[in-house]
């Protein structure tokens, strides 16, 4: 955050960090477009409208490439995702057969 350029991101100085720890059975709604980070402390069930996994990876990359025709940032993100190796999923054994 220290490297944020005020000229490029004039509202950044008004941004505030909020940390939330959910207990079993609780739900947090994060509106679309809201920057956020999630750290799952244990095996978790999550529903996300923009979640990418093996089932939609190819479609997500294709969508990003199309959007990337107009937005170089999205094109760069798609290219970076294509270079990543997702074969070592730490919870893969927990979801096999689900």
PDB file as gemmi writes it, atoms N, CA and C in Angstrom:
CRYST1    1.000    1.000    1.000  90.00  90.00  90.00 P 1                      
ATOM      1  N   UNK A   1       0.804  -1.203   0.000  1.00  0.00           N  
ATOM      2  CA  UNK A   1       0.000   0.000   0.000  1.00  0.00           C  
ATOM      3  C   UNK A   1       0.844   1.262   0.000  1.00  0.00           C  
ATOM      4  N   UNK A   2       2.032   1.183   0.510  1.00  0.00           N  
ATOM      5  CA  UNK A   2       2.881   2.361   0.589  1.00  0.00           C  
ATOM      6  C   UNK A   2       3.217   2.906  -0.792  1.00  0.00           C  
ATOM      7  N   UNK A   3       3.147   2.060  -1.824  1.00  0.00           N  
ATOM      8  CA  UNK A   3       3.530   2.480  -3.165  1.00  0.00           C  
ATOM      9  C   UNK A   3       2.359   3.066  -3.959  1.00  0.00           C  
ATOM     10  N   UNK A   4       1.168   3.189  -3.360  1.00  0.00           N  
ATOM     11  CA  UNK A   4       0.017   3.721  -4.091  1.00  0.00           C  
ATOM     12  C   UNK A   4       0.272   5.174  -4.484  1.00  0.00           C  
ATOM     13  N   UNK A   5       0.077   5.460  -5.746  1.00  0.00           N  
ATOM     14  CA  UNK A   5       0.307   6.797  -6.275  1.00  0.00           C  
ATOM     15  C   UNK A   5      -0.959   7.636  -6.083  1.00  0.00           C  
ATOM     16  N   UNK A   6      -0.910   8.702  -5.256  1.00  0.00           N  
ATOM     17  CA  UNK A   6      -2.099   9.522  -5.009  1.00  0.00           C  
ATOM     18  C   UNK A   6      -2.676  10.148  -6.278  1.00  0.00           C  
ATOM     19  N   UNK A   7      -1.836  10.419  -7.263  1.00  0.00           N  
ATOM     20  CA  UNK A   7      -2.341  10.996  -8.509  1.00  0.00           C  
ATOM     21  C   UNK A   7      -3.182   9.981  -9.281  1.00  0.00           C  
ATOM     22  N   UNK A   8      -2.782   8.726  -9.237  1.00  0.00           N  
ATOM     23  CA  UNK A   8      -3.530   7.678  -9.938  1.00  0.00           C  
ATOM     24  C   UNK A   8      -4.722   7.182  -9.134  1.00  0.00           C  
ATOM     25  N   UNK A   9      -4.606   7.209  -7.795  1.00  0.00           N  
ATOM     26  CA  UNK A   9      -5.646   6.687  -6.916  1.00  0.00           C  
ATOM     27  C   UNK A   9      -5.980   7.742  -5.853  1.00  0.00           C  
ATOM     28  N   UNK A  10      -6.661   8.817  -6.242  1.00  0.00           N  
ATOM     29  CA  UNK A  10      -6.881   9.932  -5.315  1.00  0.00           C  
ATOM     30  C   UNK A  10      -7.710   9.571  -4.081  1.00  0.00           C  
ATOM     31  N   UNK A  11      -8.545   8.562  -4.162  1.00  0.00           N  
ATOM     32  CA  UNK A  11      -9.370   8.185  -3.015  1.00  0.00           C  
ATOM     33  C   UNK A  11      -8.688   7.174  -2.098  1.00  0.00           C  
ATOM     34  N   UNK A  12      -7.492   6.733  -2.483  1.00  0.00           N  
ATOM     35  CA  UNK A  12      -6.809   5.719  -1.690  1.00  0.00           C  
ATOM     36  C   UNK A  12      -6.577   6.156  -0.246  1.00  0.00           C  
ATOM     37  N   UNK A  13      -6.310   7.431  -0.050  1.00  0.00           N  
ATOM     38  CA  UNK A  13      -6.044   7.914   1.307  1.00  0.00           C  
ATOM     39  C   UNK A  13      -7.270   7.780   2.206  1.00  0.00           C  
ATOM     40  N   UNK A  14      -8.450   7.630   1.609  1.00  0.00           N  
ATOM     41  CA  UNK A  14      -9.680   7.464   2.392  1.00  0.00           C  
ATOM     42  C   UNK A  14     -10.010   5.995   2.649  1.00  0.00           C  
ATOM     43  N   UNK A  15      -9.255   5.094   2.039  1.00  0.00           N  
ATOM     44  CA  UNK A  15      -9.516   3.656   2.197  1.00  0.00           C  
ATOM     45  C   UNK A  15      -9.215   3.222   3.625  1.00  0.00           C  
ATOM     46  N   UNK A  16     -10.026   2.303   4.118  1.00  0.00           N  
ATOM     47  CA  UNK A  16      -9.832   1.761   5.456  1.00  0.00           C  
ATOM     48  C   UNK A  16      -9.825   0.245   5.389  1.00  0.00           C  
ATOM     49  N   UNK A  17      -8.972  -0.356   6.179  1.00  0.00           N  
ATOM     50  CA  UNK A  17      -8.866  -1.815   6.253  1.00  0.00           C  
ATOM     51  C   UNK A  17      -9.830  -2.314   7.310  1.00  0.00           C  
ATOM     52  N   UNK A  18     -10.555  -3.380   6.981  1.00  0.00           N  
ATOM     53  CA  UNK A  18     -11.455  -4.017   7.932  1.00  0.00           C  
ATOM     54  C   UNK A  18     -11.136  -5.500   7.946  1.00  0.00           C  
ATOM     55  N   UNK A  19     -10.967  -6.041   9.131  1.00  0.00           N  
ATOM     56  CA  UNK A  19     -10.698  -7.471   9.255  1.00  0.00           C  
ATOM     57  C   UNK A  19     -11.914  -8.129   9.884  1.00  0.00           C  
ATOM     58  N   UNK A  20     -12.337  -9.255   9.292  1.00  0.00           N  
ATOM     59  CA  UNK A  20     -13.510  -9.972   9.772  1.00  0.00           C  
ATOM     60  C   UNK A  20     -13.126 -11.426   9.977  1.00  0.00           C  
ATOM     61  N   UNK A  21     -13.478 -11.983  11.111  1.00  0.00           N  
ATOM     62  CA  UNK A  21     -13.282 -13.405  11.379  1.00  0.00           C  
ATOM     63  C   UNK A  21     -14.669 -14.018  11.539  1.00  0.00           C  
ATOM     64  N   UNK A  22     -15.039 -14.855  10.569  1.00  0.00           N  
ATOM     65  CA  UNK A  22     -16.357 -15.479  10.600  1.00  0.00           C  
ATOM     66  C   UNK A  22     -16.338 -16.750  11.425  1.00  0.00           C  
ATOM     67  N   UNK A  23     -17.406 -16.960  12.166  1.00  0.00           N  
ATOM     68  CA  UNK A  23     -17.577 -18.183  12.946  1.00  0.00           C  
ATOM     69  C   UNK A  23     -18.449 -19.148  12.144  1.00  0.00           C  
ATOM     70  N   UNK A  24     -18.446 -20.431  12.487  1.00  0.00           N  
ATOM     71  CA  UNK A  24     -19.278 -21.395  11.762  1.00  0.00           C  
ATOM     72  C   UNK A  24     -20.729 -20.909  11.663  1.00  0.00           C  
ATOM     73  N   UNK A  25     -21.271 -21.003  10.452  1.00  0.00           N  
ATOM     74  CA  UNK A  25     -22.648 -20.594  10.214  1.00  0.00           C  
ATOM     75  C   UNK A  25     -22.822 -19.139   9.834  1.00  0.00           C  
ATOM     76  N   UNK A  26     -21.774 -18.323   9.937  1.00  0.00           N  
ATOM     77  CA  UNK A  26     -21.875 -16.910   9.591  1.00  0.00           C  
ATOM     78  C   UNK A  26     -21.568 -16.710   8.111  1.00  0.00           C  
ATOM     79  N   UNK A  27     -22.029 -15.599   7.571  1.00  0.00           N  
ATOM     80  CA  UNK A  27     -21.906 -15.291   6.155  1.00  0.00           C  
ATOM     81  C   UNK A  27     -21.458 -13.851   6.010  1.00  0.00           C  
ATOM     82  N   UNK A  28     -20.594 -13.601   5.055  1.00  0.00           N  
ATOM     83  CA  UNK A  28     -20.160 -12.245   4.747  1.00  0.00           C  
ATOM     84  C   UNK A  28     -20.435 -11.982   3.280  1.00  0.00           C  
ATOM     85  N   UNK A  29     -21.162 -10.905   2.977  1.00  0.00           N  
ATOM     86  CA  UNK A  29     -21.418 -10.505   1.600  1.00  0.00           C  
ATOM     87  C   UNK A  29     -20.413  -9.433   1.221  1.00  0.00           C  
ATOM     88  N   UNK A  30     -19.678  -9.673   0.146  1.00  0.00           N  
ATOM     89  CA  UNK A  30     -18.720  -8.695  -0.376  1.00  0.00           C  
ATOM     90  C   UNK A  30     -19.256  -8.242  -1.728  1.00  0.00           C  
ATOM     91  N   UNK A  31     -19.686  -6.989  -1.839  1.00  0.00           N  
ATOM     92  CA  UNK A  31     -20.252  -6.510  -3.108  1.00  0.00           C  
ATOM     93  C   UNK A  31     -19.257  -6.632  -4.263  1.00  0.00           C  
ATOM     94  N   UNK A  32     -19.769  -6.899  -5.448  1.00  0.00           N  
ATOM     95  CA  UNK A  32     -18.934  -7.008  -6.642  1.00  0.00           C  
ATOM     96  C   UNK A  32     -18.073  -5.768  -6.826  1.00  0.00           C  
ATOM     97  N   UNK A  33     -16.830  -5.987  -7.195  1.00  0.00           N  
ATOM     98  CA  UNK A  33     -15.908  -4.887  -7.432  1.00  0.00           C  
ATOM     99  C   UNK A  33     -15.206  -4.381  -6.189  1.00  0.00           C  
ATOM    100  N   UNK A  34     -15.552  -4.943  -5.033  1.00  0.00           N  
ATOM    101  CA  UNK A  34     -14.916  -4.512  -3.789  1.00  0.00           C  
ATOM    102  C   UNK A  34     -13.594  -5.243  -3.621  1.00  0.00           C  
ATOM    103  N   UNK A  35     -12.480  -4.520  -3.559  1.00  0.00           N  
ATOM    104  CA  UNK A  35     -11.195  -5.194  -3.341  1.00  0.00           C  
ATOM    105  C   UNK A  35     -11.207  -5.911  -1.997  1.00  0.00           C  
ATOM    106  N   UNK A  36     -10.756  -7.146  -1.991  1.00  0.00           N  
ATOM    107  CA  UNK A  36     -10.723  -7.906  -0.739  1.00  0.00           C  
ATOM    108  C   UNK A  36      -9.752  -9.063  -0.848  1.00  0.00           C  
ATOM    109  N   UNK A  37      -9.387  -9.570   0.306  1.00  0.00           N  
ATOM    110  CA  UNK A  37      -8.518 -10.744   0.393  1.00  0.00           C  
ATOM    111  C   UNK A  37      -9.181 -11.700   1.366  1.00  0.00           C  
ATOM    112  N   UNK A  38      -9.124 -12.981   1.049  1.00  0.00           N  
ATOM    113  CA  UNK A  38      -9.701 -14.000   1.914  1.00  0.00           C  
ATOM    114  C   UNK A  38      -8.609 -14.979   2.303  1.00  0.00           C  
ATOM    115  N   UNK A  39      -8.532 -15.270   3.590  1.00  0.00           N  
ATOM    116  CA  UNK A  39      -7.635 -16.302   4.086  1.00  0.00           C  
ATOM    117  C   UNK A  39      -8.497 -17.316   4.827  1.00  0.00           C  
ATOM    118  N   UNK A  40      -8.607 -18.520   4.278  1.00  0.00           N  
ATOM    119  CA  UNK A  40      -9.371 -19.574   4.937  1.00  0.00           C  
ATOM    120  C   UNK A  40      -8.467 -20.255   5.950  1.00  0.00           C  
ATOM    121  N   UNK A  41      -8.889 -20.256   7.202  1.00  0.00           N  
ATOM    122  CA  UNK A  41      -8.086 -20.842   8.265  1.00  0.00           C  
ATOM    123  C   UNK A  41      -8.249 -22.353   8.344  1.00  0.00           C  
ATOM    124  N   UNK A  42      -9.304 -22.873   7.725  1.00  0.00           N  
ATOM    125  CA  UNK A  42      -9.526 -24.321   7.649  1.00  0.00           C  
ATOM    126  C   UNK A  42     -10.369 -24.588   6.418  1.00  0.00           C  
ATOM    127  N   UNK A  43     -10.634 -25.856   6.129  1.00  0.00           N  
ATOM    128  CA  UNK A  43     -11.426 -26.222   4.961  1.00  0.00           C  
ATOM    129  C   UNK A  43     -12.748 -25.466   5.009  1.00  0.00           C  
ATOM    130  N   UNK A  44     -13.092 -24.798   3.922  1.00  0.00           N  
ATOM    131  CA  UNK A  44     -14.204 -23.864   3.916  1.00  0.00           C  
ATOM    132  C   UNK A  44     -15.082 -24.062   2.698  1.00  0.00           C  
ATOM    133  N   UNK A  45     -16.357 -23.814   2.859  1.00  0.00           N  
ATOM    134  CA  UNK A  45     -17.302 -23.785   1.739  1.00  0.00           C  
ATOM    135  C   UNK A  45     -17.537 -22.325   1.399  1.00  0.00           C  
ATOM    136  N   UNK A  46     -17.342 -21.957   0.146  1.00  0.00           N  
ATOM    137  CA  UNK A  46     -17.535 -20.571  -0.261  1.00  0.00           C  
ATOM    138  C   UNK A  46     -18.309 -20.522  -1.564  1.00  0.00           C  
ATOM    139  N   UNK A  47     -19.124 -19.512  -1.698  1.00  0.00           N  
ATOM    140  CA  UNK A  47     -19.856 -19.258  -2.935  1.00  0.00           C  
ATOM    141  C   UNK A  47     -19.414 -17.890  -3.415  1.00  0.00           C  
ATOM    142  N   UNK A  48     -18.910 -17.834  -4.631  1.00  0.00           N  
ATOM    143  CA  UNK A  48     -18.445 -16.564  -5.176  1.00  0.00           C  
ATOM    144  C   UNK A  48     -18.868 -16.459  -6.627  1.00  0.00           C  
ATOM    145  N   UNK A  49     -19.299 -15.284  -7.010  1.00  0.00           N  
ATOM    146  CA  UNK A  49     -19.726 -15.076  -8.385  1.00  0.00           C  
ATOM    147  C   UNK A  49     -18.565 -14.999  -9.358  1.00  0.00           C  
ATOM    148  N   UNK A  50     -17.377 -14.741  -8.862  1.00  0.00           N  
ATOM    149  CA  UNK A  50     -16.217 -14.606  -9.737  1.00  0.00           C  
ATOM    150  C   UNK A  50     -15.105 -15.568  -9.347  1.00  0.00           C  
ATOM    151  N   UNK A  51     -15.469 -16.683  -8.772  1.00  0.00           N  
ATOM    152  CA  UNK A  51     -14.497 -17.673  -8.332  1.00  0.00           C  
ATOM    153  C   UNK A  51     -14.029 -18.497  -9.522  1.00  0.00           C  
ATOM    154  N   UNK A  52     -12.746 -18.742  -9.603  1.00  0.00           N  
ATOM    155  CA  UNK A  52     -12.191 -19.528 -10.709  1.00  0.00           C  
ATOM    156  C   UNK A  52     -11.568 -20.791 -10.133  1.00  0.00           C  
ATOM    157  N   UNK A  53     -11.977 -21.940 -10.682  1.00  0.00           N  
ATOM    158  CA  UNK A  53     -11.358 -23.214 -10.327  1.00  0.00           C  
ATOM    159  C   UNK A  53     -11.285 -24.059 -11.598  1.00  0.00           C  
ATOM    160  N   UNK A  54     -10.997 -25.348 -11.464  1.00  0.00           N  
ATOM    161  CA  UNK A  54     -10.852 -26.209 -12.644  1.00  0.00           C  
ATOM    162  C   UNK A  54     -12.103 -26.232 -13.524  1.00  0.00           C  
ATOM    163  N   UNK A  55     -13.277 -26.121 -12.894  1.00  0.00           N  
ATOM    164  CA  UNK A  55     -14.521 -26.251 -13.650  1.00  0.00           C  
ATOM    165  C   UNK A  55     -14.779 -25.077 -14.592  1.00  0.00           C  
ATOM    166  N   UNK A  56     -14.237 -23.906 -14.306  1.00  0.00           N  
ATOM    167  CA  UNK A  56     -14.514 -22.745 -15.160  1.00  0.00           C  
ATOM    168  C   UNK A  56     -13.252 -21.989 -15.589  1.00  0.00           C  
ATOM    169  N   UNK A  57     -12.089 -22.602 -15.357  1.00  0.00           N  
ATOM    170  CA  UNK A  57     -10.820 -21.938 -15.649  1.00  0.00           C  
ATOM    171  C   UNK A  57     -10.726 -21.498 -17.120  1.00  0.00           C  
ATOM    172  N   UNK A  58     -10.993 -22.404 -18.041  1.00  0.00           N  
ATOM    173  CA  UNK A  58     -10.849 -22.078 -19.472  1.00  0.00           C  
ATOM    174  C   UNK A  58     -11.804 -20.954 -19.871  1.00  0.00           C  
ATOM    175  N   UNK A  59     -13.044 -21.007 -19.393  1.00  0.00           N  
ATOM    176  CA  UNK A  59     -14.007 -19.949 -19.714  1.00  0.00           C  
ATOM    177  C   UNK A  59     -13.597 -18.616 -19.104  1.00  0.00           C  
ATOM    178  N   UNK A  60     -13.072 -18.651 -17.880  1.00  0.00           N  
ATOM    179  CA  UNK A  60     -12.644 -17.416 -17.226  1.00  0.00           C  
ATOM    180  C   UNK A  60     -11.483 -16.772 -17.987  1.00  0.00           C  
ATOM    181  N   UNK A  61     -10.517 -17.588 -18.415  1.00  0.00           N  
ATOM    182  CA  UNK A  61      -9.385 -17.059 -19.185  1.00  0.00           C  
ATOM    183  C   UNK A  61      -9.874 -16.464 -20.505  1.00  0.00           C  
ATOM    184  N   UNK A  62     -10.790 -17.165 -21.175  1.00  0.00           N  
ATOM    185  CA  UNK A  62     -11.328 -16.650 -22.437  1.00  0.00           C  
ATOM    186  C   UNK A  62     -12.025 -15.308 -22.212  1.00  0.00           C  
ATOM    187  N   UNK A  63     -12.871 -15.226 -21.180  1.00  0.00           N  
ATOM    188  CA  UNK A  63     -13.545 -13.963 -20.874  1.00  0.00           C  
ATOM    189  C   UNK A  63     -12.536 -12.854 -20.594  1.00  0.00           C  
ATOM    190  N   UNK A  64     -11.493 -13.182 -19.829  1.00  0.00           N  
ATOM    191  CA  UNK A  64     -10.483 -12.176 -19.508  1.00  0.00           C  
ATOM    192  C   UNK A  64      -9.734 -11.722 -20.755  1.00  0.00           C  
ATOM    193  N   UNK A  65      -9.478 -12.645 -21.666  1.00  0.00           N  
ATOM    194  CA  UNK A  65      -8.793 -12.262 -22.915  1.00  0.00           C  
ATOM    195  C   UNK A  65      -9.666 -11.324 -23.748  1.00  0.00           C  
ATOM    196  N   UNK A  66     -10.955 -11.592 -23.779  1.00  0.00           N  
ATOM    197  CA  UNK A  66     -11.869 -10.722 -24.536  1.00  0.00           C  
ATOM    198  C   UNK A  66     -11.915  -9.335 -23.907  1.00  0.00           C  
ATOM    199  N   UNK A  67     -12.078  -9.283 -22.589  1.00  0.00           N  
ATOM    200  CA  UNK A  67     -12.069  -7.996 -21.896  1.00  0.00           C  
ATOM    201  C   UNK A  67     -10.710  -7.327 -22.054  1.00  0.00           C  
ATOM    202  N   UNK A  68      -9.658  -8.142 -22.093  1.00  0.00           N  
ATOM    203  CA  UNK A  68      -8.299  -7.638 -22.239  1.00  0.00           C  
ATOM    204  C   UNK A  68      -8.033  -6.943 -23.563  1.00  0.00           C  
ATOM    205  N   UNK A  69      -8.888  -7.180 -24.556  1.00  0.00           N  
ATOM    206  CA  UNK A  69      -8.751  -6.461 -25.825  1.00  0.00           C  
ATOM    207  C   UNK A  69      -8.953  -4.963 -25.628  1.00  0.00           C  
ATOM    208  N   UNK A  70      -9.704  -4.597 -24.582  1.00  0.00           N  
ATOM    209  CA  UNK A  70      -9.938  -3.186 -24.278  1.00  0.00           C  
ATOM    210  C   UNK A  70      -9.181  -2.710 -23.049  1.00  0.00           C  
ATOM    211  N   UNK A  71      -8.793  -3.658 -22.193  1.00  0.00           N  
ATOM    212  CA  UNK A  71      -8.156  -3.278 -20.930  1.00  0.00           C  
ATOM    213  C   UNK A  71      -6.854  -4.059 -20.767  1.00  0.00           C  
ATOM    214  N   UNK A  72      -5.719  -3.406 -20.979  1.00  0.00           N  
ATOM    215  CA  UNK A  72      -4.433  -4.101 -20.912  1.00  0.00           C  
ATOM    216  C   UNK A  72      -4.145  -4.730 -19.542  1.00  0.00           C  
ATOM    217  N   UNK A  73      -4.714  -4.177 -18.487  1.00  0.00           N  
ATOM    218  CA  UNK A  73      -4.510  -4.748 -17.155  1.00  0.00           C  
ATOM    219  C   UNK A  73      -5.143  -6.135 -17.071  1.00  0.00           C  
ATOM    220  N   UNK A  74      -6.327  -6.281 -17.623  1.00  0.00           N  
ATOM    221  CA  UNK A  74      -7.012  -7.576 -17.624  1.00  0.00           C  
ATOM    222  C   UNK A  74      -6.263  -8.549 -18.529  1.00  0.00           C  
ATOM    223  N   UNK A  75      -5.759  -8.067 -19.656  1.00  0.00           N  
ATOM    224  CA  UNK A  75      -4.974  -8.926 -20.553  1.00  0.00           C  
ATOM    225  C   UNK A  75      -3.728  -9.449 -19.834  1.00  0.00           C  
ATOM    226  N   UNK A  76      -3.076  -8.586 -19.076  1.00  0.00           N  
ATOM    227  CA  UNK A  76      -1.883  -8.994 -18.329  1.00  0.00           C  
ATOM    228  C   UNK A  76      -2.242 -10.007 -17.243  1.00  0.00           C  
ATOM    229  N   UNK A  77      -3.376  -9.809 -16.587  1.00  0.00           N  
ATOM    230  CA  UNK A  77      -3.812 -10.753 -15.553  1.00  0.00           C  
ATOM    231  C   UNK A  77      -4.114 -12.116 -16.164  1.00  0.00           C  
ATOM    232  N   UNK A  78      -4.745 -12.136 -17.335  1.00  0.00           N  
ATOM    233  CA  UNK A  78      -5.036 -13.404 -18.019  1.00  0.00           C  
ATOM    234  C   UNK A  78      -3.741 -14.117 -18.389  1.00  0.00           C  
ATOM    235  N   UNK A  79      -2.787 -13.369 -18.912  1.00  0.00           N  
ATOM    236  CA  UNK A  79      -1.506 -13.972 -19.282  1.00  0.00           C  
ATOM    237  C   UNK A  79      -0.795 -14.533 -18.053  1.00  0.00           C  
ATOM    238  N   UNK A  80      -0.852 -13.815 -16.940  1.00  0.00           N  
ATOM    239  CA  UNK A  80      -0.207 -14.287 -15.711  1.00  0.00           C  
ATOM    240  C   UNK A  80      -0.885 -15.553 -15.192  1.00  0.00           C  
ATOM    241  N   UNK A  81      -2.211 -15.601 -15.242  1.00  0.00           N  
ATOM    242  CA  UNK A  81      -2.932 -16.795 -14.796  1.00  0.00           C  
ATOM    243  C   UNK A  81      -2.594 -18.008 -15.647  1.00  0.00           C  
ATOM    244  N   UNK A  82      -2.422 -17.792 -16.947  1.00  0.00           N  
ATOM    245  CA  UNK A  82      -2.087 -18.905 -17.836  1.00  0.00           C  
ATOM    246  C   UNK A  82      -0.710 -19.491 -17.523  1.00  0.00           C  
ATOM    247  N   UNK A  83       0.168 -18.682 -16.960  1.00  0.00           N  
ATOM    248  CA  UNK A  83       1.517 -19.151 -16.629  1.00  0.00           C  
ATOM    249  C   UNK A  83       1.574 -19.891 -15.294  1.00  0.00           C  
ATOM    250  N   UNK A  84       0.549 -19.761 -14.479  1.00  0.00           N  
ATOM    251  CA  UNK A  84       0.575 -20.352 -13.139  1.00  0.00           C  
ATOM    252  C   UNK A  84       0.278 -21.854 -13.185  1.00  0.00           C  
ATOM    253  N   UNK A  85       0.878 -22.569 -12.258  1.00  0.00           N  
ATOM    254  CA  UNK A  85       0.668 -24.010 -12.132  1.00  0.00           C  
ATOM    255  C   UNK A  85      -0.218 -24.258 -10.916  1.00  0.00           C  
ATOM    256  N   UNK A  86      -1.451 -24.667 -11.164  1.00  0.00           N  
ATOM    257  CA  UNK A  86      -2.405 -24.902 -10.091  1.00  0.00           C  
ATOM    258  C   UNK A  86      -2.492 -26.383  -9.728  1.00  0.00           C  
ATOM    259  N   UNK A  87      -1.537 -27.192 -10.159  1.00  0.00           N  
ATOM    260  CA  UNK A  87      -1.628 -28.637  -9.960  1.00  0.00           C  
ATOM    261  C   UNK A  87      -1.362 -29.066  -8.522  1.00  0.00           C  
ATOM    262  N   UNK A  88      -0.839 -28.193  -7.687  1.00  0.00           N  
ATOM    263  CA  UNK A  88      -0.513 -28.565  -6.314  1.00  0.00           C  
ATOM    264  C   UNK A  88      -1.496 -27.915  -5.344  1.00  0.00           C  
ATOM    265  N   UNK A  89      -2.781 -28.216  -5.499  1.00  0.00           N  
ATOM    266  CA  UNK A  89      -3.824 -27.655  -4.643  1.00  0.00           C  
ATOM    267  C   UNK A  89      -3.769 -28.341  -3.287  1.00  0.00           C  
ATOM    268  N   UNK A  90      -3.499 -27.587  -2.224  1.00  0.00           N  
ATOM    269  CA  UNK A  90      -3.305 -28.177  -0.898  1.00  0.00           C  
ATOM    270  C   UNK A  90      -4.544 -28.867  -0.355  1.00  0.00           C  
ATOM    271  N   UNK A  91      -5.726 -28.511  -0.840  1.00  0.00           N  
ATOM    272  CA  UNK A  91      -6.956 -29.144  -0.344  1.00  0.00           C  
ATOM    273  C   UNK A  91      -7.554 -30.095  -1.372  1.00  0.00           C  
ATOM    274  N   UNK A  92      -6.829 -30.396  -2.422  1.00  0.00           N  
ATOM    275  CA  UNK A  92      -7.358 -31.230  -3.495  1.00  0.00           C  
ATOM    276  C   UNK A  92      -7.873 -32.562  -2.961  1.00  0.00           C  
ATOM    277  N   UNK A  93      -7.137 -33.172  -2.026  1.00  0.00           N  
ATOM    278  CA  UNK A  93      -7.570 -34.472  -1.499  1.00  0.00           C  
ATOM    279  C   UNK A  93      -8.855 -34.349  -0.697  1.00  0.00           C  
ATOM    280  N   UNK A  94      -9.163 -33.147  -0.160  1.00  0.00           N  
ATOM    281  CA  UNK A  94     -10.366 -32.959   0.623  1.00  0.00           C  
ATOM    282  C   UNK A  94     -11.622 -32.862  -0.242  1.00  0.00           C  
ATOM    283  N   UNK A  95     -11.454 -32.479  -1.526  1.00  0.00           N  
ATOM    284  CA  UNK A  95     -12.626 -32.258  -2.364  1.00  0.00           C  
ATOM    285  C   UNK A  95     -12.789 -33.314  -3.443  1.00  0.00           C  
ATOM    286  N   UNK A  96     -11.892 -34.288  -3.498  1.00  0.00           N  
ATOM    287  CA  UNK A  96     -12.031 -35.344  -4.492  1.00  0.00           C  
ATOM    288  C   UNK A  96     -13.357 -36.058  -4.309  1.00  0.00           C  
ATOM    289  N   UNK A  97     -14.079 -36.239  -5.395  1.00  0.00           N  
ATOM    290  CA  UNK A  97     -15.338 -36.973  -5.346  1.00  0.00           C  
ATOM    291  C   UNK A  97     -16.532 -36.134  -4.940  1.00  0.00           C  
ATOM    292  N   UNK A  98     -16.321 -34.852  -4.664  1.00  0.00           N  
ATOM    293  CA  UNK A  98     -17.439 -33.984  -4.269  1.00  0.00           C  
ATOM    294  C   UNK A  98     -18.178 -33.550  -5.483  1.00  0.00           C  
TER     295      UNK A  98                                                      
END                                                                             
